[in-house]
Amino acid sequence: TSSVNMSGTKPNIFRQDDDFELTCQTDGNPAPNVSLERFDRETGIWHEQIHRATVSWNKSSFQIWTFKLHSSNLTNTEKYRCVANNSMGSYAISDAVTIEITTTY
């Protein structure tokens, strides 16, 4: 089985042109691969985002994945989630994290 939890910097409010990170914590046996998805409000569909993840913690099946993003092409409010799957077919989706992009603090 696999499980996945997601977190962002608190509070999840960033100025335009800020860099920010989203972190996914996973466990599973065998260890899962993780992708990051963003919700498209217009279509109502989650789309995989192409961002390189850094595995900052890796101990047997437990991993922490960090996705570095930039807010320059984001608008107002964005929702992200992590999706984990492994070679045994286990599949898990995190709760969504909402990111707010602002022009002022």
MOPAC internal coordinates of N, CA, C and O (Angstrom, degrees):
PM7 1SCF
backbone

  N    0.0000 0     0.00 0     0.00 0    0    0    0
  C    1.4534 1     0.00 0     0.00 0    1    0    0
  C    1.5280 1   109.89 1     0.00 0    2    1    0
  O    1.2310 1   121.35 1   -19.52 1    3    2    1
  N    1.3110 1   115.03 1   160.48 1    3    2    1
  C    1.4661 1   121.57 1   176.99 1    5    3    2
  C    1.5176 1   108.83 1  -129.15 1    6    5    3
  O    1.2310 1   120.89 1   -27.05 1    7    6    5
  N    1.3075 1   115.90 1   152.95 1    7    6    5
  C    1.4593 1   120.66 1   170.13 1    9    7    6
  C    1.5197 1   107.61 1  -141.25 1   10    9    7
  O    1.2310 1   120.97 1   -23.10 1   11   10    9
  N    1.3276 1   115.75 1   156.90 1   11   10    9
  C    1.4608 1   119.53 1  -178.53 1   13   11   10
  C    1.5200 1   109.48 1  -148.07 1   14   13   11
  O    1.2310 1   120.77 1   -42.98 1   15   14   13
  N    1.3187 1   116.13 1   137.02 1   15   14   13
  C    1.4544 1   123.54 1   173.78 1   17   15   14
  C    1.5158 1   107.57 1  -125.12 1   18   17   15
  O    1.2310 1   120.39 1   -29.46 1   19   18   17
  N    1.3197 1   116.86 1   150.54 1   19   18   17
  C    1.4540 1   120.99 1  -176.89 1   21   19   18
  C    1.5180 1   109.98 1  -130.16 1   22   21   19
  O    1.2310 1   120.83 1   -33.56 1   23   22   21
  N    1.3274 1   116.03 1   146.44 1   23   22   21
  C    1.4557 1   120.08 1   175.76 1   25   23   22
  C    1.5193 1   109.41 1  -147.18 1   26   25   23
  O    1.2310 1   121.02 1   -21.96 1   27   26   25
  N    1.3006 1   115.65 1   158.04 1   27   26   25
  C    1.4536 1   122.13 1   174.09 1   29   27   26
  C    1.5077 1   108.54 1  -129.00 1   30   29   27
  O    1.2310 1   120.52 1    -3.94 1   31   30   29
  N    1.3074 1   116.62 1   176.06 1   31   30   29
  C    1.4550 1   120.63 1   174.99 1   33   31   30
  C    1.5266 1   108.02 1   -63.63 1   34   33   31
  O    1.2310 1   119.97 1   -39.43 1   35   34   33
  N    1.3098 1   117.66 1   140.57 1   35   34   33
  C    1.4663 1   121.04 1   179.20 1   37   35   34
  C    1.5178 1   109.75 1  -106.11 1   38   37   35
  O    1.2310 1   117.99 1   -46.93 1   39   38   37
  N    1.3251 1   121.44 1   133.07 1   39   38   37
  C    1.4652 1   124.10 1    -7.21 1   41   39   38
  C    1.5249 1   110.34 1   -74.16 1   42   41   39
  O    1.2310 1   120.37 1   -19.86 1   43   42   41
  N    1.3032 1   116.91 1   160.14 1   43   42   41
  C    1.4592 1   122.34 1  -176.52 1   45   43   42
  C    1.5325 1   110.95 1   -88.40 1   46   45   43
  O    1.2310 1   120.92 1  -125.66 1   47   46   45
  N    1.3239 1   115.84 1    54.34 1   47   46   45
  C    1.4657 1   121.71 1   179.94 1   49   47   46
  C    1.5236 1   108.04 1  -122.15 1   50   49   47
  O    1.2310 1   120.53 1   -52.08 1   51   50   49
  N    1.3307 1   116.59 1   127.92 1   51   50   49
  C    1.4592 1   121.36 1  -176.05 1   53   51   50
  C    1.5185 1   109.96 1  -134.47 1   54   53   51
  O    1.2310 1   121.02 1   -32.62 1   55   54   53
  N    1.3246 1   115.66 1   147.38 1   55   54   53
  C    1.4598 1   120.61 1   173.43 1   57   55   54
  C    1.5160 1   109.24 1   -77.26 1   58   57   55
  O    1.2310 1   121.08 1   -23.93 1   59   58   57
  N    1.3263 1   115.54 1   156.07 1   59   58   57
  C    1.4578 1   118.83 1   173.47 1   61   59   58
  C    1.5222 1   108.39 1   -58.97 1   62   61   59
  O    1.2310 1   120.47 1   -38.86 1   63   62   61
  N    1.3034 1   116.71 1   141.14 1   63   62   61
  C    1.4607 1   126.13 1  -177.16 1   65   63   62
  C    1.5289 1   113.53 1    78.15 1   66   65   63
  O    1.2310 1   119.34 1  -173.66 1   67   66   65
  N    1.3241 1   118.87 1     6.34 1   67   66   65
  C    1.4630 1   120.70 1   173.65 1   69   67   66
  C    1.5226 1   110.47 1   -78.24 1   70   69   67
  O    1.2310 1   120.98 1   -32.47 1   71   70   69
  N    1.3253 1   115.73 1   147.53 1   71   70   69
  C    1.4605 1   121.27 1   165.71 1   73   71   70
  C    1.5256 1   106.83 1   -89.92 1   74   73   71
  O    1.2310 1   120.45 1   -33.16 1   75   74   73
  N    1.3161 1   116.74 1   146.84 1   75   74   73
  C    1.4586 1   119.32 1   174.81 1   77   75   74
  C    1.5175 1   109.29 1  -149.82 1   78   77   75
  O    1.2310 1   120.89 1   -12.72 1   79   78   77
  N    1.3291 1   115.90 1   167.28 1   79   78   77
  C    1.4525 1   121.53 1  -177.06 1   81   79   78
  C    1.5191 1   109.84 1  -126.33 1   82   81   79
  O    1.2310 1   121.27 1   -34.98 1   83   82   81
  N    1.3141 1   115.18 1   145.02 1   83   82   81
  C    1.4529 1   122.16 1   169.26 1   85   83   82
  C    1.5223 1   107.19 1  -119.83 1   86   85   83
  O    1.2310 1   120.87 1   -41.19 1   87   86   85
  N    1.3103 1   115.94 1   138.81 1   87   86   85
  C    1.4566 1   121.01 1  -175.08 1   89   87   86
  C    1.5244 1   110.20 1  -119.38 1   90   89   87
  O    1.2310 1   121.08 1   -45.83 1   91   90   89
  N    1.3193 1   115.54 1   134.17 1   91   90   89
  C    1.4575 1   122.12 1   177.13 1   93   91   90
  C    1.5196 1   108.28 1  -118.02 1   94   93   91
  O    1.2310 1   121.04 1   -49.93 1   95   94   93
  N    1.3175 1   115.62 1   130.07 1   95   94   93
  C    1.4594 1   121.32 1   178.10 1   97   95   94
  C    1.5260 1   107.11 1  -108.34 1   98   97   95
  O    1.2310 1   120.20 1   -54.83 1   99   98   97
  N    1.3228 1   117.23 1   125.17 1   99   98   97
  C    1.4582 1   120.52 1  -176.23 1  101   99   98
  C    1.5182 1   111.66 1  -127.46 1  102  101   99
  O    1.2310 1   121.71 1   -24.62 1  103  102  101
  N    1.3084 1   114.33 1   155.38 1  103  102  101
  C    1.4507 1   119.92 1   165.47 1  105  103  102
  C    1.5145 1   107.58 1  -144.37 1  106  105  103
  O    1.2310 1   120.76 1   -23.48 1  107  106  105
  N    1.2947 1   116.16 1   156.52 1  107  106  105
  C    1.4489 1   121.60 1   179.67 1  109  107  106
  C    1.5113 1   109.59 1   168.42 1  110  109  107
  O    1.2310 1   120.97 1   -19.33 1  111  110  109
  N    1.3042 1   115.74 1   160.67 1  111  110  109
  C    1.4537 1   120.41 1   179.02 1  113  111  110
  C    1.5162 1   108.97 1  -136.25 1  114  113  111
  O    1.2310 1   119.98 1   -69.65 1  115  114  113
  N    1.3425 1   117.64 1   110.35 1  115  114  113
  C    1.4672 1   128.10 1     0.86 1  117  115  114
  C    1.5274 1   111.55 1   -70.35 1  118  117  115
  O    1.2310 1   121.05 1   -16.66 1  119  118  117
  N    1.3448 1   115.60 1   163.34 1  119  118  117
  C    1.4598 1   121.38 1  -177.28 1  121  119  118
  C    1.5249 1   110.52 1   -57.03 1  122  121  119
  O    1.2310 1   119.75 1   -44.98 1  123  122  121
  N    1.3262 1   118.08 1   135.02 1  123  122  121
  C    1.4655 1   121.03 1  -177.04 1  125  123  122
  C    1.5293 1   113.38 1   -82.41 1  126  125  123
  O    1.2310 1   121.57 1   -19.64 1  127  126  125
  N    1.3180 1   114.59 1   160.36 1  127  126  125
  C    1.4568 1   122.12 1   165.62 1  129  127  126
  C    1.5175 1   107.08 1   -91.08 1  130  129  127
  O    1.2310 1   120.42 1   -28.99 1  131  130  129
  N    1.3243 1   116.80 1   151.01 1  131  130  129
  C    1.4615 1   120.94 1  -175.80 1  133  131  130
  C    1.5139 1   109.99 1  -127.06 1  134  133  131
  O    1.2310 1   120.80 1   -42.53 1  135  134  133
  N    1.3303 1   116.07 1   137.47 1  135  134  133
  C    1.4604 1   121.12 1   172.64 1  137  135  134
  C    1.5225 1   108.32 1  -124.80 1  138  137  135
  O    1.2310 1   121.13 1   -20.57 1  139  138  137
  N    1.3191 1   115.44 1   159.43 1  139  138  137
  C    1.4515 1   123.07 1  -179.98 1  141  139  138
  C    1.5208 1   108.34 1  -108.45 1  142  141  139
  O    1.2310 1   120.11 1   -46.85 1  143  142  141
  N    1.3296 1   117.39 1   133.15 1  143  142  141
  C    1.4588 1   121.74 1   178.65 1  145  143  142
  C    1.5175 1   110.51 1  -121.91 1  146  145  143
  O    1.2310 1   120.93 1   -33.30 1  147  146  145
  N    1.3446 1   115.84 1   146.70 1  147  146  145
  C    1.4722 1   122.63 1   176.48 1  149  147  146
  C    1.5148 1   108.60 1  -118.20 1  150  149  147
  O    1.2310 1   120.44 1   -41.08 1  151  150  149
  N    1.3281 1   116.76 1   138.92 1  151  150  149
  C    1.4544 1   122.38 1  -179.22 1  153  151  150
  C    1.5198 1   110.51 1   -82.51 1  154  153  151
  O    1.2310 1   120.51 1   -51.45 1  155  154  153
  N    1.3275 1   116.63 1   128.55 1  155  154  153
  C    1.4650 1   122.61 1   176.79 1  157  155  154
  C    1.5215 1   107.68 1   -95.53 1  158  157  155
  O    1.2310 1   120.51 1   -70.29 1  159  158  157
  N    1.3414 1   116.62 1   109.71 1  159  158  157
  C    1.4605 1   121.11 1  -177.06 1  161  159  158
  C    1.5231 1   112.29 1   -63.87 1  162  161  159
  O    1.2310 1   119.91 1   148.24 1  163  162  161
  N    1.3349 1   117.77 1   -31.76 1  163  162  161
  C    1.4606 1   120.50 1  -177.79 1  165  163  162
  C    1.5212 1   112.45 1   -69.19 1  166  165  163
  O    1.2310 1   120.20 1   138.59 1  167  166  165
  N    1.3212 1   117.22 1   -41.41 1  167  166  165
  C    1.4644 1   120.50 1  -177.00 1  169  167  166
  C    1.5259 1   112.97 1   -99.27 1  170  169  167
  O    1.2310 1   120.10 1   162.98 1  171  170  169
  N    1.3405 1   117.41 1   -17.02 1  171  170  169
  C    1.4521 1   120.55 1  -176.56 1  173  171  170
  C    1.5191 1   113.12 1    73.03 1  174  173  171
  O    1.2310 1   120.42 1  -157.56 1  175  174  173
  N    1.3396 1   116.80 1    22.44 1  175  174  173
  C    1.4627 1   122.48 1  -176.22 1  177  175  174
  C    1.5236 1   109.61 1  -118.62 1  178  177  175
  O    1.2310 1   120.99 1   -37.05 1  179  178  177
  N    1.3316 1   115.72 1   142.95 1  179  178  177
  C    1.4600 1   122.04 1   173.24 1  181  179  178
  C    1.5194 1   108.52 1   -84.16 1  182  181  179
  O    1.2310 1   120.42 1   -46.54 1  183  182  181
  N    1.3471 1   116.80 1   133.46 1  183  182  181
  C    1.4605 1   122.32 1   179.54 1  185  183  182
  C    1.5156 1   109.87 1  -120.43 1  186  185  183
  O    1.2310 1   120.95 1   -43.79 1  187  186  185
  N    1.3315 1   115.79 1   136.21 1  187  186  185
  C    1.4565 1   119.76 1   177.32 1  189  187  186
  C    1.5243 1   109.41 1   -67.11 1  190  189  187
  O    1.2310 1   121.15 1   -43.74 1  191  190  189
  N    1.3211 1   115.40 1   136.26 1  191  190  189
  C    1.4528 1   121.72 1   178.69 1  193  191  190
  C    1.5246 1   109.10 1  -100.54 1  194  193  191
  O    1.2310 1   120.93 1   -42.25 1  195  194  193
  N    1.3183 1   115.83 1   137.75 1  195  194  193
  C    1.4568 1   119.65 1   179.65 1  197  195  194
  C    1.5253 1   107.95 1   -91.53 1  198  197  195
  O    1.2310 1   121.00 1   -86.88 1  199  198  197
  N    1.3025 1   115.69 1    93.12 1  199  198  197
  C    1.4651 1   122.37 1   177.15 1  201  199  198
  C    1.5136 1   107.23 1  -135.96 1  202  201  199
  O    1.2310 1   120.70 1   -44.92 1  203  202  201
  N    1.2861 1   116.26 1   135.08 1  203  202  201
  C    1.4623 1   120.49 1   178.75 1  205  203  202
  C    1.5259 1   109.24 1   -72.45 1  206  205  203
  O    1.2310 1   120.94 1   -49.44 1  207  206  205
  N    1.3091 1   115.80 1   130.56 1  207  206  205
  C    1.4589 1   120.89 1   178.31 1  209  207  206
  C    1.5147 1   109.60 1  -101.38 1  210  209  207
  O    1.2310 1   121.20 1   -36.53 1  211  210  209
  N    1.3077 1   115.31 1   143.47 1  211  210  209
  C    1.4485 1   121.99 1   173.68 1  213  211  210
  C    1.5261 1   107.72 1  -106.87 1  214  213  211
  O    1.2310 1   120.13 1   -52.51 1  215  214  213
  N    1.3135 1   117.35 1   127.49 1  215  214  213
  C    1.4564 1   120.41 1   175.79 1  217  215  214
  C    1.5261 1   106.99 1   -87.39 1  218  217  215
  O    1.2310 1   120.73 1   -73.46 1  219  218  217
  N    1.3304 1   116.21 1   106.54 1  219  218  217
  C    1.4607 1   120.40 1  -174.44 1  221  219  218
  C    1.5229 1   112.20 1   -91.06 1  222  221  219
  O    1.2310 1   120.21 1   166.22 1  223  222  221
  N    1.3203 1   117.21 1   -13.78 1  223  222  221
  C    1.4549 1   120.51 1   176.91 1  225  223  222
  C    1.5120 1   107.18 1  -145.05 1  226  225  223
  O    1.2310 1   120.13 1   -49.70 1  227  226  225
  N    1.3110 1   117.35 1   130.30 1  227  226  225
  C    1.4532 1   120.72 1  -177.40 1  229  227  226
  C    1.5209 1   108.14 1  -145.10 1  230  229  227
  O    1.2310 1   120.64 1   -75.61 1  231  230  229
  N    1.3082 1   116.38 1   104.39 1  231  230  229
  C    1.4565 1   120.68 1   179.55 1  233  231  230
  C    1.5245 1   107.79 1  -134.23 1  234  233  231
  O    1.2310 1   120.44 1   -73.12 1  235  234  233
  N    1.2943 1   116.77 1   106.88 1  235  234  233
  C    1.4629 1   125.13 1  -173.55 1  237  235  234
  C    1.5241 1   109.23 1    49.41 1  238  237  235
  O    1.2310 1   119.13 1    69.10 1  239  238  237
  N    1.3179 1   119.27 1  -110.90 1  239  238  237
  C    1.4639 1   120.07 1  -176.18 1  241  239  238
  C    1.5329 1   112.60 1   -95.01 1  242  241  239
  O    1.2310 1   119.65 1   175.15 1  243  242  241
  N    1.3310 1   118.28 1    -4.85 1  243  242  241
  C    1.4691 1   122.04 1  -177.27 1  245  243  242
  C    1.5286 1   109.57 1   -94.08 1  246  245  243
  O    1.2310 1   120.40 1   -54.34 1  247  246  245
  N    1.3339 1   116.85 1   125.66 1  247  246  245
  C    1.4577 1   120.94 1  -178.57 1  249  247  246
  C    1.5209 1   110.50 1  -138.18 1  250  249  247
  O    1.2310 1   121.19 1   -28.63 1  251  250  249
  N    1.3418 1   115.32 1   151.37 1  251  250  249
  C    1.4652 1   121.68 1   169.80 1  253  251  250
  C    1.5154 1   106.95 1  -118.63 1  254  253  251
  O    1.2310 1   120.87 1   -58.05 1  255  254  253
  N    1.3292 1   115.95 1   121.95 1  255  254  253
  C    1.4661 1   123.57 1  -178.96 1  257  255  254
  C    1.5213 1   108.02 1  -106.81 1  258  257  255
  O    1.2310 1   120.35 1   -48.99 1  259  258  257
  N    1.3345 1   116.94 1   131.01 1  259  258  257
  C    1.4637 1   121.82 1   179.31 1  261  259  258
  C    1.5235 1   109.02 1  -116.22 1  262  261  259
  O    1.2310 1   120.94 1   -56.68 1  263  262  261
  N    1.3313 1   115.80 1   123.32 1  263  262  261
  C    1.4671 1   122.44 1   177.25 1  265  263  262
  C    1.5192 1   108.37 1  -105.51 1  266  265  263
  O    1.2310 1   120.43 1   -55.94 1  267  266  265
  N    1.3290 1   116.79 1   124.06 1  267  266  265
  C    1.4652 1   121.86 1   177.95 1  269  267  266
  C    1.5198 1   108.53 1   -96.34 1  270  269  267
  O    1.2310 1   120.50 1   -52.55 1  271  270  269
  N    1.3396 1   116.64 1   127.45 1  271  270  269
  C    1.4589 1   121.89 1  -178.08 1  273  271  270
  C    1.5232 1   110.01 1  -127.97 1  274  273  271
  O    1.2310 1   121.14 1   -13.85 1  275  274  273
  N    1.3195 1   115.43 1   166.15 1  275  274  273
  C    1.4673 1   122.58 1   178.10 1  277  275  274
  C    1.5225 1   107.48 1  -129.13 1  278  277  275
  O    1.2310 1   119.90 1   -43.95 1  279  278  277
  N    1.3070 1   117.79 1   136.05 1  279  278  277
  C    1.4616 1   121.74 1  -172.20 1  281  279  278
  C    1.5225 1   114.37 1   -85.94 1  282  281  279
  O    1.2310 1   119.31 1   179.87 1  283  282  281
  N    1.3269 1   118.93 1    -0.13 1  283  282  281
  C    1.4636 1   120.27 1  -171.51 1  285  283  282
  C    1.5236 1   114.13 1   -58.67 1  286  285  283
  O    1.2310 1   119.21 1   146.46 1  287  286  285
  N    1.3335 1   119.12 1   -33.54 1  287  286  285
  C    1.4589 1   119.62 1  -178.61 1  289  287  286
  C    1.5287 1   112.18 1  -108.09 1  290  289  287
  O    1.2310 1   120.23 1  -157.62 1  291  290  289
  N    1.3219 1   117.17 1    22.38 1  291  290  289
  C    1.4559 1   121.31 1   177.13 1  293  291  290
  C    1.5204 1   109.83 1  -102.28 1  294  293  291
  O    1.2310 1   121.09 1   -23.13 1  295  294  293
  N    1.3205 1   115.52 1   156.87 1  295  294  293
  C    1.4630 1   119.99 1  -179.73 1  297  295  294
  C    1.5202 1   110.83 1  -124.27 1  298  297  295
  O    1.2310 1   120.52 1   -44.51 1  299  298  297
  N    1.2972 1   116.61 1   135.49 1  299  298  297
  C    1.4632 1   125.11 1   171.99 1  301  299  298
  C    1.5185 1   114.47 1    41.82 1  302  301  299
  O    1.2310 1   119.80 1    90.63 1  303  302  301
  N    1.3195 1   117.99 1   -89.37 1  303  302  301
  C    1.4562 1   122.14 1  -175.23 1  305  303  302
  C    1.5192 1   109.83 1  -125.43 1  306  305  303
  O    1.2310 1   120.81 1   -50.09 1  307  306  305
  N    1.3149 1   116.06 1   129.91 1  307  306  305
  C    1.4632 1   121.68 1   178.83 1  309  307  306
  C    1.5260 1   108.61 1  -125.48 1  310  309  307
  O    1.2310 1   120.42 1   -32.67 1  311  310  309
  N    1.3225 1   116.80 1   147.33 1  311  310  309
  C    1.4626 1   121.86 1   175.91 1  313  311  310
  C    1.5232 1   108.85 1  -117.21 1  314  313  311
  O    1.2310 1   121.35 1   -44.81 1  315  314  313
  N    1.3291 1   115.02 1   135.19 1  315  314  313
  C    1.4661 1   121.97 1   178.73 1  317  315  314
  C    1.5290 1   109.24 1  -126.73 1  318  317  315
  O    1.2310 1   121.43 1   -25.28 1  319  318  317
  N    1.3288 1   114.87 1   154.72 1  319  318  317
  C    1.4566 1   120.70 1   172.36 1  321  319  318
  C    1.5273 1   108.74 1  -147.80 1  322  321  319
  O    1.2310 1   120.79 1   -20.21 1  323  322  321
  N    1.3128 1   116.10 1   159.79 1  323  322  321
  C    1.4506 1   122.08 1   175.89 1  325  323  322
  C    1.5212 1   109.35 1  -105.45 1  326  325  323
  O    1.2310 1   121.37 1   -37.20 1  327  326  325
  N    1.3198 1   114.99 1   142.80 1  327  326  325
  C    1.4540 1   121.48 1   177.25 1  329  327  326
  C    1.5245 1   107.60 1  -123.61 1  330  329  327
  O    1.2310 1   120.69 1   -53.08 1  331  330  329
  N    1.3140 1   116.28 1   126.92 1  331  330  329
  C    1.4592 1   121.48 1   179.96 1  333  331  330
  C    1.5232 1   109.48 1  -117.61 1  334  333  331
  O    1.2310 1   121.03 1   -41.07 1  335  334  333
  N    1.3292 1   115.64 1   138.93 1  335  334  333
  C    1.4612 1   119.50 1   172.04 1  337  335  334
  C    1.5149 1   108.54 1  -147.95 1  338  337  335
  O    1.2310 1   121.19 1   -27.68 1  339  338  337
  N    1.3315 1   115.33 1   152.32 1  339  338  337
  C    1.4597 1   118.70 1  -179.98 1  341  339  338
  C    1.5213 1   110.99 1  -126.50 1  342  341  339
  O    1.2310 1   121.03 1    -2.48 1  343  342  341
  N    1.3105 1   115.63 1   177.52 1  343  342  341
  C    1.4590 1   121.30 1  -173.07 1  345  343  342
  C    1.5263 1   112.91 1   -69.88 1  346  345  343
  O    1.2310 1   119.65 1   169.18 1  347  346  345
  N    1.3324 1   118.27 1   -10.82 1  347  346  345
  C    1.4629 1   121.24 1   177.34 1  349  347  346
  C    1.5170 1   111.61 1   -93.37 1  350  349  347
  O    1.2310 1   120.24 1  -175.78 1  351  350  349
  N    1.3336 1   117.15 1     4.22 1  351  350  349
  C    1.4544 1   120.91 1   177.87 1  353  351  350
  C    1.5124 1   114.73 1    88.71 1  354  353  351
  O    1.2310 1   119.61 1  -176.30 1  355  354  353
  N    1.3325 1   118.36 1     3.70 1  355  354  353
  C    1.4677 1   120.42 1   175.96 1  357  355  354
  C    1.5215 1   109.05 1   -70.64 1  358  357  355
  O    1.2310 1   120.71 1   -35.89 1  359  358  357
  N    1.3206 1   116.25 1   144.11 1  359  358  357
  C    1.4521 1   122.55 1  -172.07 1  361  359  358
  C    1.5168 1   107.95 1  -142.60 1  362  361  359
  O    1.2310 1   119.97 1   -46.70 1  363  362  361
  N    1.3289 1   117.66 1   133.30 1  363  362  361
  C    1.4603 1   121.28 1   179.16 1  365  363  362
  C    1.5222 1   109.59 1  -144.46 1  366  365  363
  O    1.2310 1   121.07 1   -34.07 1  367  366  365
  N    1.3288 1   115.56 1   145.93 1  367  366  365
  C    1.4682 1   122.25 1   179.41 1  369  367  366
  C    1.5229 1   108.44 1  -126.08 1  370  369  367
  O    1.2310 1   120.72 1   -44.97 1  371  370  369
  N    1.3347 1   116.24 1   135.03 1  371  370  369
  C    1.4665 1   120.38 1   178.89 1  373  371  370
  C    1.5189 1   110.33 1   -79.60 1  374  373  371
  O    1.2310 1   121.01 1   -14.89 1  375  374  373
  N    1.3199 1   115.67 1   165.11 1  375  374  373
  C    1.4597 1   120.16 1   166.22 1  377  375  374
  C    1.5204 1   107.68 1   -64.56 1  378  377  375
  O    1.2310 1   120.44 1   -25.32 1  379  378  377
  N    1.3150 1   116.77 1   154.68 1  379  378  377
  C    1.4639 1   121.11 1  -179.48 1  381  379  378
  C    1.5239 1   110.94 1   -78.17 1  382  381  379
  O    1.2310 1   121.46 1   -32.76 1  383  382  381
  N    1.3272 1   114.82 1   147.24 1  383  382  381
  C    1.4603 1   122.32 1   172.68 1  385  383  382
  C    1.5135 1   107.25 1  -111.21 1  386  385  383
  O    1.2310 1   120.05 1   -48.42 1  387  386  385
  N    1.3294 1   117.52 1   131.58 1  387  386  385
  C    1.4553 1   121.96 1   179.72 1  389  387  386
  C    1.5219 1   109.84 1   -97.77 1  390  389  387
  O    1.2310 1   121.33 1   -50.53 1  391  390  389
  N    1.3291 1   115.06 1   129.47 1  391  390  389
  C    1.4627 1   122.61 1   178.31 1  393  391  390
  C    1.5241 1   107.98 1  -111.81 1  394  393  391
  O    1.2310 1   120.41 1   -49.06 1  395  394  393
  N    1.3174 1   116.83 1   130.94 1  395  394  393
  C    1.4745 1   121.02 1   177.11 1  397  395  394
  C    1.5165 1   108.87 1  -108.58 1  398  397  395
  O    1.2310 1   120.90 1   -48.53 1  399  398  397
  N    1.3224 1   115.88 1   131.47 1  399  398  397
  C    1.4533 1   122.61 1   177.79 1  401  399  398
  C    1.5305 1   107.34 1  -107.25 1  402  401  399
  O    1.2310 1   120.89 1   -51.40 1  403  402  401
  N    1.3239 1   115.90 1   128.60 1  403  402  401
  C    1.4599 1   120.03 1  -177.03 1  405  403  402
  C    1.5263 1   110.52 1  -130.96 1  406  405  403
  O    1.2310 1   120.54 1   -21.73 1  407  406  405
  N    1.3068 1   116.57 1   158.27 1  407  406  405
  C    1.4619 1   120.56 1   175.81 1  409  407  406
  C    1.5174 1   110.53 1   -93.29 1  410  409  407
  O    1.2310 1   120.33 1   166.45 1  411  410  409
  N    1.3369 1   116.97 1   -13.55 1  411  410  409
  C    1.4538 1   121.10 1   177.52 1  413  411  410
  C    1.5235 1   108.83 1  -140.01 1  414  413  411
  O    1.2310 1   120.52 1   -15.98 1  415  414  413
  N    1.3310 1   116.61 1   164.02 1  415  414  413
  C    1.4605 1   121.20 1   174.87 1  417  415  414
  C    1.4990 1   109.67 1   -98.89 1  418  417  415
  O    1.2310 1   120.10 1   180.00 1  419  418  417

